[in-house]
Amino acid sequence: MASGTADEYVFVPLVNDVNYEYNGQTLTLRRKNSTPIEIKISNNKHITKINKINNRIDINNILVLTGYAIHENSLGLVQTLDPCDYVKGILINGETTPPADLSKQEISFSKAEVMNKLYFIRKSNVDLHNDIKINLITDLKAKSEPVRKTNYRSLKIDDKNEIEEFGKKIQGIIDLYGINNKEDINNLVKKLNDIINYYSILL
C-alpha cells in the first residue's frame, strides 16, 4: 500500500464506439445510450506518454489491465479473474467521480514498484515523485451478476476513412496530448490500431 502523499491517476480504456472529448481540463468518455464518464485532469504528468520524436509519434506505457473485461454498454470494468481477459488503455494524471450506475475501485502502489507491478507495453521510464493511486471505473452490476462469456475485440481500422473517423472519436486524447498535425494524428491512429485490443462482456 502507498503511504503519505499519493498522486492520483485514472485508467482510461481505449475501445470502439466511444467518443473521447477534452474541454476545460476535463476528459469525457461518451458512448451512445450510456452516462458520460468525466475525468478532471490534474496536470500533464501522465504515465502514458504520447510524444512526437524525430518527426514520428511515439506511444509509451499503454497499461494492460489483466483479469478484467469492459462492459460494452456502461464502459465500466468487470473483474473476471481470468488472466486471458484484459483491457488496454492510458493512465492519466487526474481524478474522477463515476456516474451513479458505476463505481470507483482504487489501487495504490509504491512509486518504486509501479513499473514492476503494472503490465505496460512499449514501456519507458517514468519519473514519479510520490506513490500513486489508480482509479478504475467498474460496473456495479458485476458485483451481483455471474461472470459471463467475454469477447475479443480489436479496433479494426483498415482504410483511410476509418483512420479519419477514429481520429475524430479520439479527438479528446489528441487534444489532451497536444497533437495538432493531421499526419501525426493519422500515425497515432495507425499505431493504436496495431497495439490496442481488449475483451468485452455483456451482463
C-alpha positions, 0 to 999 in steps of 0.5 A: 500500500502507498503511504503519505502523499499519493498522486492520483491517476485514472485508467482510461480504456481505449475501445470502439464506439466511444467518443473521447472529448477534452474541454476545460481540463476535463476528459469525457468518455461518451458512448451512445445510450450510456452516462458520460464518464468525466475525468478532471485532469490534474496536470500533464504528468501522465504515465502514458506518454504520447510524444512526437520524436524525430518527426514520428509519434511515439506511444509509451506505457499503454497499461494492460489491465489483466483479469478484467473485461469492459462492459460494452454498454456502461464502459465500466470494468468487470473483474473476471479473474481470468488472466486471458481477459484484459483491457488496454488503455492510458493512465492519466494524471487526474481524478474522477467521480463515476456516474451513479450506475458505476463505481470507483475501485482504487489501487495504490502502489509504491512509486518504486514498484509501479513499473514492476507491478503494472503490465505496460507495453512499449514501456519507458521510464517514468519519473514519479515523485510520490506513490500513486493511486489508480482509479478504475471505473467498474460496473456495479452490476458485476458485483451481483451478476455471474461472470459471463462469456467475454469477447475479443475485440480489436479496433479494426481500422483498415482504410483511410476513412476509418483512420479519419473517423477514429481520429475524430472519436479520439479527438479528446486524447489528441487534444489532451496530448497536444497533437495538432498535425493531421499526419501525426494524428493519422500515425497515432491512429495507425499505431493504436490500431496495431497495439490496442485490443481488449475483451468485452462482456455483456451482463 
